[in-house]
Amino acid sequence: MRRISPALIQRLPKCDLHVHLDGSIRVETIRDAAHKLEVRLPTQDLRKLAKYVQAPPDCRSLSDFLKAFEVFYPALKDPEVLERISYELCEDASKERIRYMEVRFAPVLQATETFPMEEVVKSVLEGLKRGERDFKIRTPLLLCCYRSAPPSTSIETVHLALKYRGEGVVGIDLAGDEARFPVGERKEAFFIAKENNLPATVHAGEAGGAENIRFALEVLGARRIGHGVRLREDPELLEKVKRERIPLEMCLTSNVQTQAVKEYDLHPFREYYDLGIPVTINTDDRSISNVTLTSEIIRAIEYYQLSLEDIKRITLNGIEHAFTLEEEKEDLKRDFEREFQELGID
């Protein structure tokens, strides 16, 4: 296989279906936001602060991974801060030629008595809208129901997604600590989404077993699965996912950091790809994991012996299974095909 240069990977058009807004914040912005809201940080030194807000080297679980958020989360509960981080994410993504990026976050986690969930959503949408205009990137929004929050907040989240559908919101997600919080209490919220044909993805098979993937697909009506690493534990379900071409939003580095897999070379990414399952490569939490989509693609090439044609196919999987309108998908496919062709990739 010919050597693929990082410079060429940087130039490829890209699609990221699984990126968390609150896990993709510049360290300098965290410091500025904390100063604005008078939130105490462990240090003001940016290099030292980065270590506090990134997954620790000895991270051993999803719970450990999520602790990094606790350092700065109180500094996000502000409309100007949320608009800024949304805008800056668009800028950062556009620098590595990400053309389409579905951004997700849980509005319940940013809301306060004086800053209700609807205003939270509006602030993020405003930042994304400005970013789309200035950086020529498409950034539809997914609203996350959160496992540890009261079930009523999931219902409210779905109603907000329906209200702002057509204004930037394209679907919902279920996020949070899969190992500690069951998903059954979220059924009502996801039934409302399903009745209104609102697309849903669910974090499943990351910190929990394949039974969570089955529940997400067969009960919650998920159209995509976030992570899905442990799918192979259930051969029958694996065949169903393969047969029905259910996409997996795979996030390589965060899967190793949370110990969903022990090492990169033990990740089932290549196995699922070879089976014909539409896998995608995504960043998850750009800042917490200290990755870019470019670095994740390079990592996938190195560990799973992928060709440029493989990367093109995986990228187009993302467009094919995006939650946007079919008309936009066709436009995106044409644009991506043209850019790949210009780079000599058929």
C-alpha positions as CSV (number, residue, x, y, z in Angstrom):
1,M,0.0,0.0,0.0
2,R,1.4,3.4,-0.9
3,R,2.2,5.8,1.8
4,I,-0.5,8.4,2.5
5,S,0.9,11.8,3.6
6,P,-0.8,13.7,6.5
7,A,-0.8,16.7,4.3
8,L,-3.1,14.9,1.8
9,I,-5.4,13.8,4.6
10,Q,-5.6,17.4,5.8
11,R,-6.9,18.3,2.3
12,L,-9.6,15.7,2.1
13,P,-13.2,16.8,2.4
14,K,-14.6,15.5,5.7
15,C,-17.8,14.6,7.5
16,D,-18.1,14.4,11.3
17,L,-21.4,12.9,12.6
18,H,-20.4,12.6,16.3
19,V,-19.0,15.7,17.9
20,H,-20.0,17.1,21.3
21,L,-20.0,20.9,21.5
22,D,-19.1,21.0,25.2
23,G,-16.2,18.6,24.6
24,S,-14.7,20.7,21.8
25,I,-13.9,24.0,23.5
26,R,-10.6,25.9,23.1
27,V,-8.6,26.0,26.4
28,E,-8.3,29.8,26.1
29,T,-12.1,30.1,25.7
30,I,-12.6,28.0,28.9
31,R,-10.4,30.5,30.8
32,D,-12.2,33.5,29.3
33,A,-15.6,32.0,30.1
34,A,-14.5,31.2,33.7
35,H,-13.3,34.8,34.2
36,K,-16.6,36.1,32.8
37,L,-18.8,34.0,35.1
38,E,-16.4,34.2,38.0
39,V,-15.8,30.4,38.0
40,R,-12.7,29.3,39.8
41,L,-10.3,27.2,37.7
42,P,-7.4,25.1,39.1
43,T,-4.9,27.3,37.2
44,Q,-4.8,30.3,34.8
45,D,-1.8,28.9,32.9
46,L,-3.2,27.6,29.6
47,R,-0.7,24.8,29.2
48,K,-1.4,23.6,32.8
49,L,-5.1,24.1,32.3
50,A,-5.1,21.9,29.2
51,K,-4.1,19.0,31.4
52,Y,-7.1,19.5,33.7
53,V,-9.6,19.7,30.8
54,Q,-8.3,16.7,28.8
55,A,-8.8,13.0,29.4
56,P,-6.1,12.0,31.9
57,P,-3.3,9.6,30.8
58,D,-4.5,7.1,33.3
59,C,-8.2,7.3,32.2
60,R,-9.8,3.9,32.8
61,S,-13.5,4.3,32.2
62,L,-16.2,6.6,30.7
63,S,-16.8,7.9,34.2
64,D,-13.1,8.9,34.4
65,F,-13.4,10.5,31.0
66,L,-16.4,12.6,32.0
67,K,-14.7,14.0,35.0
68,A,-12.7,16.4,32.8
69,F,-15.9,18.2,32.1
70,E,-16.5,19.0,35.8
71,V,-13.5,21.5,35.8
72,F,-15.2,24.0,33.4
73,Y,-18.9,23.1,33.1
74,P,-20.1,25.9,35.4
75,A,-18.5,28.4,33.0
76,L,-20.8,27.4,30.1
77,K,-24.1,28.5,31.5
78,D,-24.2,31.8,29.6
79,P,-25.7,32.8,26.2
80,E,-22.6,34.6,25.0
81,V,-20.3,31.8,26.0
82,L,-22.4,29.1,24.3
83,E,-22.6,31.2,21.1
84,R,-18.9,31.8,21.2
85,I,-18.0,28.1,21.5
86,S,-20.4,27.1,18.8
87,Y,-18.9,29.7,16.4
88,E,-15.3,28.7,17.3
89,L,-16.1,25.0,16.7
90,C,-17.2,25.9,13.2
91,E,-13.9,27.7,12.6
92,D,-11.8,24.9,14.0
93,A,-13.6,22.3,11.9
94,S,-13.4,24.3,8.7
95,K,-9.6,24.5,9.0
96,E,-9.3,20.8,8.4
97,R,-11.9,20.9,5.6
98,I,-14.8,19.4,7.5
99,R,-17.7,20.3,5.2
100,Y,-20.5,18.7,7.2
101,M,-20.6,18.3,11.0
102,E,-23.5,17.3,13.2
103,V,-22.9,19.1,16.5
104,R,-24.6,17.7,19.6
105,F,-25.1,18.8,23.2
106,A,-27.5,18.4,26.1
107,P,-29.3,21.7,26.8
108,V,-30.4,20.5,30.2
109,L,-26.8,20.6,31.4
110,Q,-26.4,24.3,30.5
111,A,-29.8,25.5,31.7
112,T,-30.4,27.5,34.9
113,E,-33.4,29.1,36.5
114,T,-32.6,32.3,34.6
115,F,-31.3,30.6,31.5
116,P,-34.0,28.1,30.4
117,M,-33.3,25.2,28.0
118,E,-35.0,27.0,25.0
119,E,-32.7,30.0,25.4
120,V,-29.7,27.7,25.6
121,V,-30.7,26.1,22.3
122,K,-31.2,29.5,20.7
123,S,-27.8,30.6,21.8
124,V,-26.1,27.6,20.3
125,L,-28.0,27.8,17.0
126,E,-27.1,31.5,16.7
127,G,-23.4,30.6,17.0
128,L,-23.6,27.8,14.5
129,K,-25.5,30.0,12.1
130,R,-22.8,32.6,12.2
131,G,-20.1,29.9,11.9
132,E,-21.8,28.4,8.9
133,R,-22.0,31.7,7.1
134,D,-18.4,32.7,7.9
135,F,-16.6,29.4,7.4
136,K,-18.7,27.7,4.7
137,I,-19.5,24.6,6.7
138,R,-22.8,22.9,7.4
139,T,-23.4,22.3,11.1
140,P,-26.9,21.0,11.9
141,L,-27.6,20.4,15.6
142,L,-28.7,17.3,17.6
143,L,-30.2,17.8,21.1
144,C,-29.1,15.2,23.6
145,C,-31.3,13.7,26.2
146,Y,-29.1,13.0,29.2
147,R,-29.1,9.8,31.1
148,S,-28.5,11.2,34.6
149,A,-31.1,14.1,34.3
150,P,-34.8,13.6,35.2
151,P,-36.8,11.8,32.5
152,S,-39.0,14.9,32.2
153,T,-36.1,16.8,30.8
154,S,-35.7,14.3,28.0
155,I,-39.3,15.0,27.0
156,E,-38.7,18.7,27.1
157,T,-35.6,18.2,25.0
158,V,-37.5,16.3,22.3
159,H,-40.2,19.0,22.2
160,L,-37.5,21.6,21.7
161,A,-36.0,19.6,18.9
162,L,-39.4,19.4,17.2
163,K,-39.9,23.2,17.7
164,Y,-36.6,24.1,16.2
165,R,-36.7,21.5,13.5
166,G,-36.1,23.4,10.3
167,E,-34.2,26.1,12.1
168,G,-31.0,24.1,12.5
169,V,-32.0,21.1,14.7
170,V,-32.2,17.8,12.8
171,G,-32.5,15.1,15.5
172,I,-31.9,13.9,19.0
173,D,-29.4,11.7,20.9
174,L,-29.1,9.9,24.2
175,A,-25.9,10.6,26.0
176,G,-24.3,10.3,29.4
177,D,-22.8,7.6,31.5
178,E,-24.1,4.4,29.9
179,A,-22.6,2.2,32.6
180,R,-24.4,3.9,35.5
181,F,-27.8,4.9,34.1
182,P,-30.3,2.7,32.4
183,V,-32.1,3.9,29.3
184,G,-35.6,2.5,30.0
185,E,-36.8,5.8,31.6
186,R,-36.2,7.6,28.3
187,K,-38.7,5.6,26.3
188,E,-41.5,8.1,26.4
189,A,-39.3,10.9,25.0
190,F,-38.0,8.7,22.2
191,F,-41.5,7.5,21.4
192,I,-42.5,11.1,20.9
193,A,-39.6,11.6,18.5
194,K,-40.5,8.4,16.6
195,E,-44.1,9.5,16.2
196,N,-43.0,12.7,14.7
197,N,-40.3,11.1,12.4
198,L,-37.5,12.9,14.2
199,P,-34.3,11.0,13.7
200,A,-32.5,9.6,16.7
201,T,-29.1,8.3,17.5
202,V,-28.1,6.7,20.8
203,H,-24.8,6.2,22.7
204,A,-24.8,2.5,23.2
205,G,-22.3,-0.4,23.3
206,E,-19.6,1.9,24.6
207,A,-19.6,1.5,28.4
208,G,-22.4,-1.0,28.3
209,G,-23.1,-4.2,26.4
210,A,-24.7,-5.2,23.1
211,E,-28.1,-5.4,24.9
212,N,-28.0,-1.6,25.0
213,I,-27.6,-1.4,21.3
214,R,-30.5,-3.8,20.8
215,F,-32.7,-1.7,23.1
216,A,-31.6,1.5,21.3
217,L,-32.6,0.1,17.9
218,E,-35.7,-2.0,18.8
219,V,-37.3,0.1,21.5
220,L,-36.0,3.6,21.2
221,G,-36.0,3.6,17.4
222,A,-32.4,4.8,16.8
223,R,-31.4,5.2,13.2
224,R,-27.7,5.3,14.1
225,I,-25.6,4.1,17.0
226,G,-23.0,6.2,18.8
227,H,-19.9,4.0,19.3
228,G,-21.4,0.5,19.2
229,V,-18.0,-1.0,20.0
230,R,-19.5,-4.0,21.8
231,L,-21.9,-5.0,19.0
232,R,-19.9,-8.2,18.3
233,E,-21.0,-9.6,21.6
234,D,-24.3,-10.4,20.0
235,P,-23.8,-12.3,16.7
236,E,-27.5,-12.1,15.8
237,L,-27.7,-8.4,16.4
238,L,-24.5,-8.0,14.4
239,E,-26.1,-9.7,11.5
240,K,-29.2,-7.4,11.8
241,V,-27.0,-4.2,11.8
242,K,-25.1,-5.6,8.8
243,R,-28.3,-6.5,6.9
244,E,-30.1,-3.3,7.6
245,R,-27.0,-1.1,7.1
246,I,-27.3,0.6,10.4
247,P,-24.4,3.1,10.7
248,L,-22.0,3.2,13.6
249,E,-20.5,6.5,14.7
250,M,-17.1,5.3,15.8
251,C,-14.7,7.4,17.8
252,L,-11.3,5.7,18.0
253,T,-9.3,7.7,20.5
254,S,-12.1,8.3,23.0
255,N,-12.9,4.5,22.9
256,V,-9.4,3.8,24.0
257,Q,-9.4,6.6,26.6
258,T,-12.7,5.3,28.1
259,Q,-11.4,1.7,27.8
260,A,-14.3,0.6,25.7
261,V,-11.4,-1.1,24.0
262,K,-8.0,-1.6,25.6
263,E,-5.8,-0.6,22.6
264,Y,-6.3,0.8,19.1
265,D,-5.3,-2.5,17.5
266,L,-8.1,-4.3,19.4
267,H,-10.8,-2.0,18.2
268,P,-13.4,-3.7,16.0
269,F,-13.5,-0.9,13.5
270,R,-11.8,-2.9,10.7
271,E,-13.9,-6.0,11.5
272,Y,-17.1,-4.0,11.2
273,Y,-16.0,-2.2,8.0
274,D,-15.0,-5.5,6.3
275,L,-18.5,-6.9,7.2
276,G,-20.0,-4.0,5.2
277,I,-21.5,-2.2,8.2
278,P,-21.5,1.6,7.4
279,V,-18.9,2.7,9.9
280,T,-17.9,6.4,10.2
281,I,-14.9,8.1,11.8
282,N,-15.6,10.9,14.2
283,T,-14.0,13.0,16.9
284,D,-16.4,12.7,19.8
285,D,-14.9,15.3,22.1
286,R,-12.1,17.2,20.2
287,S,-10.7,19.0,23.1
288,I,-11.1,16.4,25.9
289,S,-9.5,13.8,23.7
290,N,-7.0,16.3,22.1
291,V,-7.8,15.1,18.6
292,T,-8.9,16.4,15.2
293,L,-10.8,14.5,12.6
294,T,-7.6,14.6,10.5
295,S,-5.6,12.9,13.3
296,E,-8.3,10.3,13.8
297,I,-8.3,9.5,10.0
298,I,-4.5,9.2,10.1
299,R,-4.8,6.9,13.1
300,A,-7.3,4.7,11.3
301,I,-5.1,4.4,8.3
302,E,-2.1,3.4,10.4
303,Y,-3.9,0.8,12.5
304,Y,-6.4,-0.6,10.1
305,Q,-4.5,-0.5,6.8
306,L,-7.0,1.7,5.1
307,S,-6.5,3.0,1.6
308,L,-7.6,6.4,0.3
309,E,-10.5,4.7,-1.4
310,D,-11.5,3.2,1.9
311,I,-11.4,6.7,3.5
312,K,-13.6,8.0,0.7
313,R,-16.1,5.2,1.2
314,I,-16.2,5.8,5.0
315,T,-16.6,9.6,4.5
316,L,-19.5,9.1,2.1
317,N,-21.1,6.7,4.7
318,G,-21.4,9.8,6.9
319,I,-23.1,11.8,4.2
320,E,-25.4,8.9,3.3
321,H,-26.6,8.5,6.9
322,A,-26.7,12.2,7.9
323,F,-29.9,13.4,9.4
324,T,-30.3,16.2,6.9
325,L,-32.7,16.4,4.0
326,E,-32.3,14.0,1.1
327,E,-31.9,17.0,-1.3
328,E,-29.0,18.3,0.7
329,K,-27.4,14.9,0.9
330,E,-27.4,14.6,-2.8
331,D,-25.7,18.0,-3.1
332,L,-23.1,17.1,-0.5
333,K,-22.4,13.8,-2.3
334,R,-21.8,15.6,-5.5
335,D,-19.5,18.1,-3.9
336,F,-17.6,15.4,-2.0
337,E,-17.2,13.3,-5.1
338,R,-15.9,16.3,-7.1
339,E,-13.3,17.1,-4.4
340,F,-12.1,13.5,-4.1
341,Q,-11.8,13.4,-7.8
342,E,-9.8,16.6,-7.9
343,L,-7.4,14.9,-5.4
344,G,-7.1,11.9,-7.7
345,I,-9.2,9.6,-5.5
346,D,-11.9,7.6,-7.4
